[in-house]
Amino acid sequence: MQRRALLGRETERRALAALVEQAASGAGGAVVVLGAPGIGKSALVAEAAARAVDRGIRVITAVGVESEEDVACAGLHQLVHQLRDGIDDLPGAQRAALLAAVGLVDEAVPDLYLVGLAALTLLSDAAVKAPLLVVVEDAHWMDRASLDVLGFVARRIESDPLALVAVTRGLDDRLGSAGLPVLRLDPLTDEVSGELLDAVAPGLAQQVRRRLLEEAAGNPLALTELPVALRSVGGAYALTPGPLPLTERLERTFTARVSRLPVDTRAVLLLVALNGDGTMDECLAAAARMLGTAVDVAALGPAVGAGLLEPWGMVFRHPLVRSAMHHAATAAERQAAHAALVAELDGQPDRQAWHRAAATAGPDEHAARDLDLTAGRALRRGGVAAALAALRRAAELTADPSARADRLLRAAELALESGQCDVAAHLLARARSLELSARDQGRAAWVGIALVEGSARGEGNATAELAELAVGIAAGGEPELGLRMLWGAVLHCFWGEPGPAARRRVAAAVDRMPVDADNAGLVALRAYCAPVERGRTVLDALAGQLERSAEDAEGDQLLGGAAVTVGAPALAGRLTARSLDALRAQGRLSMLARALCVQAGSAARLGDVRAGHLAAEEAAELARETGQPLVHAMVHAIRAQLAAVCGDPRAEAWAAEAERTALPGGARPALAIVQTARGQAALCQGRYGDAFGHLRRVFDPADPAFHPWLRFYGVAELVEAAVRSESAEAAREVLADLAPLEETTPSPALLCGLRLARALLSPPDAAEELYRTALDAVPVDWPFERARVHLALGAWLRRHRRPAESRVVLQAACEVFDALGASAWAERARQELRAAGTSSPRRDPAAVDRLTSTELHVAQLAAQGLTNREIGERLYVSPRTVSTHLQRMFPKLGVTSRGELAAVLRGTMTYAEDVG
């Protein structure tokens, strides 16, 4: 029968056969098999699995089950159980995270991505012993946490003898966002459909044959099962008339068979359908409890004979049989079955809680409390979606209004956190229909404000009201909740433009927050909401933070962002760098993406192209993977800026990509960086009018790209573009607007920009002294800024007929730009040198510039003496993938062993620091 189901699937069969061969040869991959119920997905994958076994490949399988869709990591537990012998060999942090995720130890999961790394390591280690094929059936019913982990693994299968096949009816965001190749199964052609029907039901009358072909619509399961339904009524054409959906029609063919089975068989089948990946013993014991009589394995025989179960165990011949069993039972029968399972699932509290809830018709505090505890366990395992589902159902079962409001609000907060704004609004409305305590009124207000201000725009009084409410909540004994609310308000100030009055109210709220003054979060809050007014205080605090030991990764990440905001990119780079290793070790990839975004942005402003590309590439991948669109837009904007600095023609493509995400949501920081990048690119190309037009937008309060602090980084470029495009008077207006801020904040970005800008605008008799003043003011850890001043001074000296002096400073600028990889600026310096009567040959690209960002990262870690396994832990890839990267990079660097890497990298990576 399976061979018949594969008729007309040669292309798909070859694709899966190729994947199996890849796994056997040590170059694995992943694929999603997508198609409607009955289209032949399972038959196709079963053949691939059989082929894998013949090739000596181990096959493990996990099956998504509708009744366990809300049990966190239930699907992952199935896979881990089959590979349990390898758990003890995992690195300690990974082992602990994986055991906690699947509920084998009662510990909180630090981050679900650490679980993903543990699963990748477990599968990779198993594949080293024997090639491995992982099959995930009915992925559309798999719990979200498991699918997130499997998607994480699938994206990283590269050089391992490992293949993953996910079988699903619909490509939702859980699999679609993984970027995996998709094998779509379409209906069979008319010719192949006729061939299959004739094979399973020869001799049909033409009229019946035509009707069956029409109703089957190329679906293999329908072509095999509808004739069975026809034979079951003695040959008369008795298929249900009318336009029923094919899936429902097929379910009814199975339901008809169920109705003729013995009572004990029906009971066992119903329990199998409801019990997910439960054992045969559980189902048989629960059936005996339901019926009040002994039930043994013989009860399965009639179901096998009816073509509903496979002969080798409790496996339905098709997932639609499970649905048919559900629909064939009455509500009372289903409740009785769930109640029987509750009694048999001692020691499995999450499964027990969901079955108890399903066995309950009305309010039941026992069932609600169990689901509430399940939600807490799900959150500890990283299962936000499972926790949300549990709290929603718990609220439905709760009679007490106060407890119900609490559960609804907690569910609304989780929905908001996971981006389900419609769900959050619905839950909030239900909560507000109840009488709320003062605390719950505050929580409801926070969710409501967050929903209204859900975009980056942050306009109106809602932002300030949220900040003031946060202070009240914190003062009332909820400091953690208050800080979360306050961050929401402060980030509206950063991403959007709520207006000066709202900003002042938010800053005042931050000052009143009952938190220690040296708290890293409080320092960052001040920086993000009032970096000018609180700039001096923030910079002093940041300098003090560098003196303490690096042990707070989250704090360092926040402080790095704060340093960028107050105009200190070098300080930002140092603070953020301290957080990276710890965030990787903890598996906090969402925060790691933000830290790397800050790292890339700092490098872009410091002109360090190589370091910027390295951080930006990883940040972009992690931001996409962790679902942070605004961070992703920021990274694209930063990539545009890096491309502009080094003359990469992709600058505009990156800018446009960032703009597509940032513009609809009003994400001003990303838009400001985009315009800065476009202005820098135009400036380096000599298109001074275009450069001024792009940069002017960042300084115009009426423009969506205006940003009150990030504009500090573009002051000198704006003025240079203005001077060279006869718009000097407009530039003087900008400087007049910014000059008063110089007395308020010691921002290095603002002070450097203003001093160079004044030199560019000055009359000849005052210019040289102003250029020298600007040069002296550049911080020692900002070589790019020093080189920019050298370039401007050298150009001025050349224009004033002092070529010998100009060549000295122009050559210094050229060397720094070359060392940093800022090719576009280096070319500007060379043009000035040629005009000054000398030349500077273009520097050959460094060997490391021939590496991809990932290869460079691997090389740096290998040069530090880390093993492949340790590098894999840092970069969240398998050790074999690390080995592949090393093999690819050796020829590019002209080395033959990892022992030579340190010398090569030391010779090319430190030159910028030397010349700086």
C-alpha positions in Angstrom: 0.0 0.0 0.0 2.8 2.4 0.8 4.4 1.8 -2.6 1.1 2.8 -4.2 0.9 5.9 -2.1 4.3 7.0 -3.6 3.1 6.9 -7.2 3.9 10.2 -9.0 6.4 11.3 -6.3 9.7 10.6 -8.0 11.0 14.2 -7.6 10.3 14.3 -3.9 11.6 10.8 -3.4 14.9 11.8 -5.0 15.2 14.9 -2.9 14.8 13.0 0.4 17.1 10.2 -0.9 19.7 12.9 -1.6 19.3 14.2 2.0 19.8 10.7 3.3 23.0 10.3 1.3 24.2 13.7 2.6 23.8 12.4 6.1 25.6 9.2 5.3 28.5 11.1 3.7 28.9 13.5 6.7 27.4 16.7 5.1 23.9 16.8 6.6 21.0 19.1 6.2 17.3 19.7 7.0 14.1 19.9 5.0 10.4 20.6 5.7 7.9 18.3 4.0 4.7 20.3 3.5 1.3 19.1 2.4 -2.3 18.6 3.1 -3.6 15.7 5.2 -3.4 12.5 3.2 -1.2 13.9 0.5 1.5 11.3 1.1 3.9 13.0 3.5 4.2 10.1 5.9 4.6 7.5 3.2 7.3 9.5 1.6 9.2 10.0 4.8 8.8 6.4 5.8 10.5 5.3 2.6 13.3 7.8 3.3 13.7 6.4 6.8 13.8 2.8 5.4 16.5 3.9 3.0 18.4 5.4 5.9 18.3 2.2 7.9 19.6 0.3 4.9 22.5 2.8 4.7 23.4 2.2 8.4 21.8 5.5 9.5 20.1 5.6 12.9 16.5 6.9 12.7 14.8 8.7 15.7 11.4 10.1 15.6 9.2 12.6 17.5 5.5 13.1 16.8 3.5 16.2 17.5 0.2 15.5 19.2 -2.6 18.0 19.5 -3.4 17.1 23.1 0.2 18.0 24.1 0.7 21.1 21.9 0.7 23.2 25.1 3.1 21.0 27.1 6.5 22.7 27.0 9.3 20.7 25.4 7.1 17.6 25.1 8.4 16.9 21.6 12.0 17.6 22.6 11.5 15.0 25.4 10.7 12.3 22.9 14.0 12.9 21.1 16.1 13.3 24.2 14.7 10.0 25.6 16.0 8.2 22.6 19.5 9.7 23.0 19.6 9.6 26.8 22.8 7.7 26.9 24.7 10.8 25.6 23.3 13.3 28.1 26.0 12.7 30.6 28.7 13.6 28.0 27.3 17.1 27.5 29.2 20.1 28.9 27.9 20.9 32.3 25.8 24.0 31.5 24.3 22.4 28.5 23.5 19.2 30.3 21.8 21.1 33.1 19.7 23.2 30.7 18.6 20.2 28.7 17.6 18.2 31.7 15.7 21.2 33.1 13.9 21.8 29.7 12.5 18.3 29.5 11.6 18.2 33.1 14.1 15.6 34.3 15.4 18.1 37.0 13.5 20.8 38.7 15.6 23.8 37.7 15.0 26.9 35.7 16.3 27.0 32.1 18.7 30.0 31.8 17.7 30.5 28.1 16.0 28.3 25.6 18.9 28.8 23.2 21.2 27.1 25.6 18.8 24.2 25.3 19.1 24.5 21.6 22.9 24.2 21.8 22.6 21.2 24.1 20.2 19.5 21.7 22.6 20.3 18.8 25.6 18.9 20.8 23.6 15.8 21.8 22.5 15.1 18.2 26.0 15.9 16.8 27.7 13.6 19.3 25.3 10.8 18.5 25.8 11.3 14.7 29.6 10.9 15.2 28.9 7.4 16.5 26.5 6.6 13.6 24.9 8.9 11.0 21.5 10.1 12.3 18.2 10.9 10.7 15.7 12.9 12.9 12.1 12.7 11.7 9.5 15.1 13.2 6.0 14.0 12.3 3.0 16.3 12.6 5.2 19.3 13.4 2.1 21.5 13.2 1.1 19.9 16.6 4.5 20.1 18.2 4.8 22.4 21.2 6.4 25.8 20.4 9.4 25.4 22.7 10.3 22.1 21.0 9.9 23.6 17.5 12.0 26.6 18.5 14.8 24.2 19.6 14.5 22.0 16.5 14.6 25.1 14.2 17.7 26.3 16.0 19.3 22.9 15.4 18.2 22.7 11.8 19.8 26.0 10.9 23.1 24.8 12.2 23.3 21.4 10.5 26.2 21.9 8.1 29.1 19.5 8.5 27.6 16.7 10.6 26.4 13.3 9.4 22.9 14.4 10.5 19.7 15.1 8.7 16.4 16.5 10.0 13.0 16.1 8.3 10.0 18.0 9.7 6.6 16.9 8.4 3.8 19.5 8.6 0.4 20.5 7.2 1.1 24.2 7.4 4.3 26.3 7.4 3.7 28.6 10.4 6.2 31.0 11.7 7.8 28.4 13.9 9.2 26.5 10.9 8.9 29.3 8.3 11.3 31.6 10.2 13.9 28.8 10.3 14.7 29.4 6.6 14.8 25.7 5.8 14.2 24.3 2.3 10.6 23.2 1.8 9.4 20.1 -0.1 5.8 20.8 -1.1 3.6 17.9 -2.0 0.9 18.8 -4.5 -2.1 16.7 -5.4 -1.4 13.8 -7.8 -2.1 14.4 -11.5 -5.3 13.0 -13.0 -3.3 10.3 -14.7 -1.5 9.1 -11.6 -4.7 9.4 -9.6 -6.5 7.1 -12.0 -3.6 4.6 -11.9 -3.7 4.6 -8.1 -7.5 4.2 -7.9 -7.4 1.3 -10.4 -4.8 -0.4 -8.3 -6.7 -0.3 -5.0 -10.2 -0.7 -6.4 -10.2 -2.4 -9.8 -13.4 -2.9 -11.7 -15.3 0.2 -10.6 -18.2 1.4 -12.7 -17.2 4.4 -14.7 -19.7 6.7 -13.0 -18.5 5.7 -9.5 -14.9 5.9 -10.6 -15.4 9.4 -11.9 -17.1 10.5 -8.7 -14.3 9.0 -6.6 -11.6 10.7 -8.7 -13.5 14.0 -8.4 -13.9 13.9 -4.7 -10.4 12.6 -4.0 -8.9 15.6 -5.9 -5.5 13.9 -6.3 -5.2 13.1 -2.6 -3.6 9.6 -2.2 -5.2 8.8 1.1 -8.6 9.6 -0.3 -8.0 7.5 -3.3 -7.2 4.5 -1.1 -9.7 5.1 1.7 -12.9 6.2 -0.1 -13.2 2.9 -2.0 -12.9 1.1 1.3 -15.8 3.2 2.6 -17.7 2.3 -0.5 -17.1 -1.5 0.0 -18.2 -1.3 3.6 -21.8 -0.6 2.5 -22.0 -3.4 0.1 -20.9 -1.7 -3.0 -23.7 0.9 -3.1 -22.5 4.5 -3.6 -23.2 5.9 -0.2 -20.5 8.5 0.3 -21.8 11.6 2.2 -23.3 14.0 -0.4 -22.6 17.7 -0.5 -19.5 19.9 -0.5 -17.8 18.5 2.6 -14.1 19.4 2.9 -11.9 16.5 1.9 -10.3 16.2 5.4 -13.7 16.0 7.1 -14.9 13.4 4.5 -11.9 11.3 5.2 -12.3 11.6 8.9 -15.9 10.3 8.5 -14.7 7.2 6.6 -12.5 6.4 9.6 -15.3 7.2 12.1 -17.6 4.8 10.4 -15.1 2.0 10.9 -14.6 3.0 14.6 -18.4 2.7 15.3 -18.2 -1.1 14.4 -15.4 -1.9 16.8 -15.8 -3.6 20.2 -16.3 -1.3 23.2 -12.9 -2.1 24.8 -11.1 -1.4 21.4 -12.9 1.9 21.0 -12.0 2.9 24.6 -8.3 2.1 24.0 -8.2 3.9 20.7 -9.8 7.0 22.3 -7.2 7.0 25.0 -4.4 6.6 22.5 -5.7 9.6 20.6 -5.9 11.7 23.7 -2.7 10.6 25.4 0.0 12.0 23.1 3.2 10.0 23.4 1.8 8.0 26.3 2.7 4.3 26.8 0.6 1.3 26.0 0.5 0.4 29.7 -1.0 3.8 30.5 -3.7 3.5 27.9 -4.7 -0.1 28.8 -4.8 0.8 32.5 -6.9 3.9 31.9 -9.3 1.9 29.6 -9.7 -0.7 32.4 -10.5 2.2 34.8 -13.1 3.6 32.4 -14.9 0.4 31.7 -14.5 -1.2 35.1 -13.1 -4.4 33.6 -9.7 -5.8 32.7 -8.4 -4.7 29.2 -5.3 -6.2 27.7 -3.3 -5.8 24.4 -5.7 -8.1 22.6 -8.1 -5.2 22.5 -5.9 -3.6 19.8 -6.5 -6.5 17.3 -9.8 -5.3 15.9 -8.3 -1.9 15.3 -5.4 -3.4 13.3 -7.8 -5.5 11.3 -9.9 -2.4 10.5 -6.8 -0.6 9.1 -6.8 2.0 11.9 -3.7 0.9 13.8 -0.3 -0.3 12.5 0.4 -3.9 13.5 3.6 -3.1 15.4 2.1 -1.0 18.2 -0.1 2.0 19.2 0.6 3.9 16.0 -2.3 5.2 14.0 -2.1 4.4 10.3 -2.7 8.1 9.6 -3.0 11.2 11.8 -6.6 11.6 10.6 -7.5 8.5 12.6 -6.6 10.4 15.7 -9.0 13.2 14.8 -11.7 10.7 13.8 -11.4 9.0 17.3 -11.9 12.4 18.9 -14.9 13.2 16.8 -16.5 9.7 17.2 -16.6 10.0 21.0 -19.2 12.0 22.8 -18.2 14.8 25.1 -19.0 12.7 28.2 -16.8 9.9 26.8 -13.9 12.2 26.2 -14.2 13.7 29.7 -14.2 10.2 31.2 -11.1 9.3 29.2 -9.3 12.3 30.4 -10.3 11.6 34.0 -9.0 8.0 33.7 -5.7 9.3 32.3 -5.4 11.7 35.3 -5.4 8.8 37.6 -2.7 7.0 35.6 -0.3 9.8 35.2 1.1 10.3 38.7 4.6 11.8 38.6 3.8 13.6 35.3 2.2 16.8 36.6 2.0 18.8 33.4 0.3 16.1 31.4 -1.9 15.4 34.4 -2.9 19.0 34.7 -4.0 19.3 31.0 -6.0 16.1 31.2 -7.6 17.2 34.5 -8.6 20.5 32.8 -10.0 18.6 29.8 -12.0 16.4 32.1 -13.6 19.5 33.7 -16.8 21.1 32.4 -17.1 24.1 34.8 -15.1 26.1 37.2 -12.6 23.9 39.2 -10.0 25.6 41.3 -8.0 22.3 41.7 -7.6 22.1 37.9 -6.9 25.8 37.6 -4.2 25.7 40.3 -2.6 22.7 38.6 -2.5 24.6 35.3 -1.1 27.7 37.1 1.7 25.5 38.4 2.2 24.1 34.9 2.5 27.6 33.6 5.3 28.3 36.1 7.1 25.2 35.1 6.8 26.0 31.5 8.3 29.4 32.0 11.2 27.9 33.9 11.8 25.7 30.8 11.6 28.7 28.4 8.1 27.7 27.2 6.3 31.1 27.0 3.7 29.9 24.6 2.9 26.9 26.8 2.7 29.1 29.9 0.4 31.5 28.1 -2.0 28.6 27.1 -2.0 27.2 30.6 -2.8 30.5 32.2 -5.6 31.2 29.7 -7.2 27.8 30.4 -6.6 28.3 34.2 -8.5 31.6 34.1 -11.4 29.9 32.4 -11.6 27.4 35.2 -11.3 30.0 38.0 -14.4 31.1 39.8 -12.8 33.6 42.3 -12.7 37.0 40.5 -9.5 38.2 42.1 -7.6 35.0 41.2 -9.1 35.0 37.7 -8.0 38.6 37.2 -4.5 37.8 38.3 -4.3 34.9 35.8 -5.8 36.9 33.0 -3.3 39.7 33.5 -0.3 37.4 33.7 -1.5 35.8 30.5 -1.8 39.2 28.9 1.7 40.1 30.0 3.0 36.9 28.4 1.1 37.6 25.2 2.5 41.1 25.1 6.0 39.7 25.7 5.7 37.2 22.8 4.3 39.8 20.4 0.7 38.6 20.4 -0.9 42.0 20.8 -4.4 40.9 19.7 -4.4 38.1 22.3 -3.1 40.5 25.0 -5.9 43.0 24.2 -8.5 40.3 24.5 -7.2 39.1 27.8 -6.9 42.6 29.1 -10.5 43.4 28.2 -11.6 40.2 30.1 -9.6 41.2 33.1 -10.9 44.8 33.1 -14.5 43.4 33.2 -13.7 42.2 36.8 -13.2 44.2 39.9 -9.5 44.8 40.1 -7.3 45.5 43.1 -5.1 48.7 43.1 -2.1 46.5 42.1 -4.0 44.8 39.3 -5.3 48.2 38.1 -1.6 49.3 37.8 -0.7 46.1 35.9 -3.7 46.5 33.6 -2.8 50.1 32.9 0.8 49.0 32.0 -0.5 46.4 29.5 -2.9 48.9 28.1 -0.3 51.6 27.6 2.1 49.1 26.1 -0.5 48.1 23.6 -1.3 51.6 22.7 2.4 52.4 22.4 3.2 49.0 20.8 5.1 50.6 18.0 8.4 52.4 18.2 6.7 55.8 17.8 6.1 56.5 21.5 4.0 59.7 20.9 1.7 61.4 23.4 1.4 61.4 27.1 1.1 57.6 27.5 4.9 57.2 27.7 5.2 59.6 30.6 2.1 58.1 32.3 3.7 54.7 32.0 6.9 56.0 33.6 5.1 57.6 36.5 3.0 54.5 37.1 6.2 52.4 37.1 7.6 54.5 40.0 4.4 54.0 42.0 4.4 50.3 41.4 8.0 50.0 42.5 7.4 52.2 45.6 4.5 49.9 46.5 6.8 46.9 46.9 7.1 45.7 43.2 10.5 47.0 42.2 11.0 44.4 39.5 7.7 45.0 37.8 8.3 48.8 38.2 11.7 48.6 36.4 10.2 46.6 33.6 7.5 49.2 33.1 10.0 52.0 33.3 12.2 50.4 30.7 9.1 50.3 28.4 8.7 54.1 28.8 12.4 54.9 28.4 12.7 52.8 25.2 9.9 54.8 23.7 12.0 57.9 24.3 14.9 56.2 22.5 13.0 54.6 19.6 10.4 57.3 19.1 9.7 60.9 19.8 7.2 61.5 22.6 8.1 65.2 22.8 10.2 67.4 25.2 7.6 67.5 28.0 7.1 63.8 28.0 10.9 63.3 28.1 11.3 65.5 31.1 8.6 63.6 32.9 10.2 60.3 32.1 13.6 61.5 33.3 12.1 62.8 36.5 10.5 59.4 37.0 13.8 57.7 36.6 15.4 60.0 39.2 12.6 59.0 41.7 13.0 55.2 41.1 13.7 53.5 44.4 16.9 51.7 43.2 20.5 52.0 44.2 22.2 54.9 42.4 25.0 52.8 41.0 22.6 50.2 39.7 23.6 49.4 36.0 20.0 49.5 34.9 19.4 52.9 36.4 22.5 54.3 34.8 21.3 52.9 31.4 17.8 54.3 32.0 19.2 57.8 32.5 21.3 57.5 29.4 18.5 56.4 27.2 15.9 58.9 28.3 18.1 62.0 29.0 21.7 61.5 27.6 22.3 65.3 27.4 20.8 66.4 30.7 22.2 63.4 32.6 25.2 63.0 30.3 27.9 64.0 32.8 26.5 61.8 35.5 26.2 58.9 33.2 29.7 59.2 31.8 31.1 59.4 35.4 29.2 56.3 36.3 30.3 54.5 33.2 34.0 55.2 34.0 33.4 53.9 37.4 31.8 50.7 36.1 35.0 49.9 34.1 36.9 49.7 37.4 34.7 46.9 38.8 35.1 43.2 37.9 33.3 42.0 34.8 30.7 39.7 36.4 27.3 41.2 35.4 26.8 40.4 31.7 23.3 41.9 31.5 24.6 45.1 33.3 27.5 45.4 30.9 25.3 45.0 27.9 23.0 47.8 29.2 25.9 50.0 30.0 27.4 49.5 26.6 24.2 50.8 25.0 24.2 53.7 27.4 27.8 54.6 26.4 26.8 54.8 22.7 23.8 56.9 23.6 25.9 59.5 25.4 28.4 59.6 22.6 31.3 57.4 23.9 31.7 54.6 21.3 35.1 53.4 22.4 33.8 53.0 26.0 30.7 51.3 24.7 32.9 48.8 22.8 34.9 47.9 25.9 31.8 47.6 28.2 29.9 45.5 25.7 32.9 43.2 25.0 32.9 42.2 28.6 29.4 40.8 28.3 29.7 38.7 25.2 31.4 35.5 26.6 29.0 35.3 29.5 25.9 35.9 27.4 27.1 33.1 25.0 27.8 30.7 27.9 24.3 31.5 29.4 22.6 31.0 26.1 21.0 34.4 26.3 20.9 34.9 22.5 18.3 37.7 22.5 20.5 39.8 24.7 23.6 38.7 22.9 22.0 40.0 19.6 21.5 43.4 21.3 25.0 43.4 22.7 26.5 42.6 19.3 24.4 45.3 17.7 26.0 47.8 20.2 29.4 46.3 19.4 28.9 46.7 15.7 27.5 50.2 16.0 30.5 51.2 18.2 32.9 49.8 15.6 31.1 51.6 12.8 31.5 54.9 14.6 35.1 54.1 15.4 35.7 53.3 11.8 36.8 49.7 12.7 35.3 48.0 9.6 36.7 44.5 10.3 35.4 44.3 13.9 32.1 45.9 12.8 31.4 43.4 10.1 32.2 40.6 12.5 29.8 41.7 15.1 27.1 42.8 12.6 26.9 39.5 10.8 26.4 37.6 13.9 24.0 40.2 15.4 21.9 40.1 12.2 21.5 36.3 12.3 20.7 36.3 16.0 18.2 39.2 15.8 16.4 37.3 13.1 16.5 34.1 15.0 15.3 35.6 18.2 12.5 37.6 16.6 13.7 41.2 17.2 12.8 43.2 14.1 13.9 46.6 15.4 17.3 45.2 16.4 17.5 43.6 12.9 16.7 46.9 11.3 19.4 48.6 13.4 22.0 46.0 12.4 21.2 46.5 8.7 21.5 50.3 9.2 24.9 49.7 10.8 25.9 47.4 8.0 25.1 50.3 5.6 27.3 52.6 7.6 30.2 50.1 7.6 29.7 49.7 3.9 29.8 53.4 3.4 33.0 53.7 5.4 34.8 51.1 3.3 33.3 52.0 -0.1 31.2 48.8 -0.4 28.5 49.2 -3.1 26.1 47.3 -0.9 25.6 50.3 1.4 22.4 51.4 -0.3 20.9 47.9 -0.3 21.5 47.6 3.5 20.1 51.0 4.0 16.9 50.2 2.1 16.5 46.9 3.9 16.7 48.7 7.3 14.3 51.4 6.2 11.7 48.9 5.1 11.4 47.7 8.7 12.1 51.0 10.6 10.0 53.4 8.7 6.5 51.9 9.3 7.2 51.6 13.0 8.9 55.0 13.3 12.2 53.5 14.6 14.1 56.8 14.6 17.5 55.4 15.6 17.6 53.0 12.7 16.4 55.8 10.3 19.0 58.2 11.6 21.8 55.7 11.1 20.5 55.0 7.6 20.7 58.6 6.6 24.1 59.0 8.2 25.3 56.0 6.1 23.9 57.5 2.9 25.5 60.8 3.8 28.9 59.3 4.4 28.7 57.3 1.2 27.8 60.4 -0.8 30.5 62.4 0.9 33.2 59.9 0.1 32.1 59.8 -3.5 32.3 63.6 -3.9 28.5 64.0 -4.1 28.4 66.8 -1.6 24.9 68.1 -2.3 23.4 64.6 -1.9 25.5 64.1 1.3 24.2 67.3 2.8 20.6 66.4 1.9 20.9 63.0 3.6 22.6 64.2 6.7 20.3 67.3 7.1 17.4 65.0 7.7 19.0 63.6 10.9 19.1 67.2 12.3 15.5 68.2 11.3 13.0 67.7 14.1 10.2 67.4 11.6 11.9 64.5 9.8 11.3 60.8 10.8 15.1 60.3 10.7 15.7 63.0 13.3 17.3 61.7 16.5 18.2 64.1 19.3 21.4 62.3 20.3 22.5 60.1 17.4 22.8 63.3 15.3 25.9 64.1 17.4 27.8 61.4 15.4 27.2 63.2 12.1 28.0 66.9 12.9 31.3 67.1 11.2 30.1 65.2 8.1 27.1 67.5 7.8 29.3 70.6 8.0 31.8 69.4 5.5 29.1 68.5 3.0 27.5 71.9 3.6 30.7 73.8 3.1 31.4 71.9 -0.1 27.9 72.3 -1.5 27.6 76.0 -0.8 25.2 75.4 2.2 27.5 76.8 4.9 24.8 79.1 6.3 22.5 76.1 7.0 25.4 74.4 8.7 25.9 77.4 10.9 22.3 77.2 12.0 22.8 73.6 13.0 25.9 74.5 15.0 24.0 77.4 16.7 21.3 74.9 17.8 23.9 72.4 19.2 26.4 74.8 20.8 24.4 75.3 24.1 24.5 71.5 24.7 28.3 71.7 24.9 28.0 73.2 28.3 25.6 70.5 29.5 27.2 67.2 28.3 30.8 66.1 27.9 29.8 63.8 25.0 32.9 62.9 23.1 30.9 62.6 19.9 29.3 66.0 20.2 32.5 67.8 21.3 34.6 66.2 18.6 32.0 67.0 16.0 31.6 70.6 17.1 35.3 71.4 17.2 36.0 70.0 13.7 32.8 71.6 12.4 34.0 75.0 13.7 37.4 74.6 12.0 35.7 73.7 8.7 33.5 76.8 8.9 36.2 79.2 10.1 38.0 82.0 8.1 41.6 81.2 7.0 43.2 83.2 9.7 41.5 81.2 12.5 41.3 77.8 10.9 44.7 76.2 11.6 44.4 76.8 15.3 40.9 75.4 15.4 42.0 72.3 13.5 44.9 71.8 16.0 42.4 72.3 18.9 40.1 69.7 17.3 43.0 67.3 16.9 44.1 67.7 20.6 40.5 67.1 21.7 40.1 63.6 20.1 40.2 60.8 22.7 43.2 58.6 22.4 41.0 55.5 21.8 39.4 57.0 18.7 41.9 56.7 15.9 39.3 57.1 13.1 38.2 60.5 14.5 41.9 61.6 14.7 42.4 60.5 11.1 39.4 62.5 10.0 40.8 65.6 11.6 44.2 64.9 10.0 42.5 64.5 6.6 40.6 67.8 7.0 43.7 69.6 8.3 45.9 68.2 5.5 43.3 69.3 2.8 43.3 72.8 4.3 47.1 73.0 4.4 47.3 71.8 0.8 44.7 74.4 -0.3 46.8 77.1 1.4 50.0 76.1 -0.5 51.7 74.2 2.3 52.2 70.9 0.5 55.1 69.5 2.6 53.2 69.9 5.8 50.0 68.6 4.3 51.6 65.4 3.1 52.7 64.5 6.6 49.2 64.6 8.1 47.5 63.2 5.0 49.9 60.2 5.1 49.1 59.7 8.8 45.3 59.7 8.0 45.8 57.3 5.1 47.7 54.8 7.2 45.0 54.8 9.9 42.1 54.5 7.4 43.9 51.6 5.7 44.6 49.8 9.0 40.9 50.1 10.0 39.6 48.9 6.6 38.0 52.3 6.0 38.8 52.2 2.3 36.5 55.0 1.1 38.2 57.4 3.5 41.6 56.1 2.6 40.8 56.9 -1.0 39.9 60.4 -0.1 43.2 60.8 1.7 45.1 59.4 -1.4 43.3 61.9 -3.6 44.5 64.7 -1.4 48.0 63.3 -1.4 48.1 63.2 -5.2 46.9 66.8 -5.2 49.7 67.6 -2.8 52.3 66.2 -5.2 52.9 62.6 -3.8 51.3 59.2 -3.9 50.4 56.5 -1.5 50.0 53.1 -3.0 46.9 51.2 -2.1 47.5 48.7 0.7 46.9 45.1 -0.3 44.0 43.6 1.7 45.1 41.8 4.8 44.9 38.1 4.8 42.0 38.1 7.3 40.0 40.2 4.9 39.6 37.2 2.7 37.8 35.3 5.5 34.1 35.4 6.1 33.0 36.9 9.4 32.3 33.4 10.8 35.7 32.1 9.7 37.4 35.1 11.2 35.6 34.5 14.5 36.6 30.9 14.5 40.2 31.8 13.7 40.3 34.3 16.6 39.0 31.7 19.1 41.3 29.0 17.7 44.3 31.3 18.0 43.4 31.7 21.7 43.9 27.9 22.1 40.2 26.9 22.3 39.3 23.4 21.2 36.7 22.8 18.4 34.2 21.8 21.0 34.8 25.0 23.1 34.6 27.2 19.9 31.3 25.4 19.0 29.9 26.3 22.5 30.9 29.9 22.0 29.4 30.2 18.5 26.5 27.8 18.9 27.6 25.4 16.1 28.8 21.8 16.2 32.5 20.9 16.6 32.5 19.4 13.1 31.3 22.7 11.6 34.1 24.4 13.4 36.5 21.9 11.9 35.1 22.6 8.4 35.6 26.4 8.9 39.2 25.9 9.9 39.9 23.7 6.9 38.4 26.3 4.6 40.4 29.2 6.1 43.9 27.7 6.2 44.5 28.1 2.5 43.2 31.7 2.6 45.6 32.6 5.3 48.5 30.6 3.9 48.8 28.4 7.1 48.8 24.7 7.6 47.9 24.4 11.2 46.0 26.2 13.9 49.2 26.8 15.8 50.1 29.4 13.1 46.9 31.4 13.4 47.9 33.6 16.3 50.9 35.0 14.5 48.9 35.7 11.3 46.1 37.4 13.2 48.5 39.3 15.4 50.2 40.7 12.4 47.1 42.0 10.8 44.6 42.8 13.5 46.7 45.0 15.8 48.1 47.5 13.2 45.1 49.8 13.7 45.8 50.0 17.4 49.5 50.7 16.7 48.9 53.6 14.3 46.1 54.9 16.6 
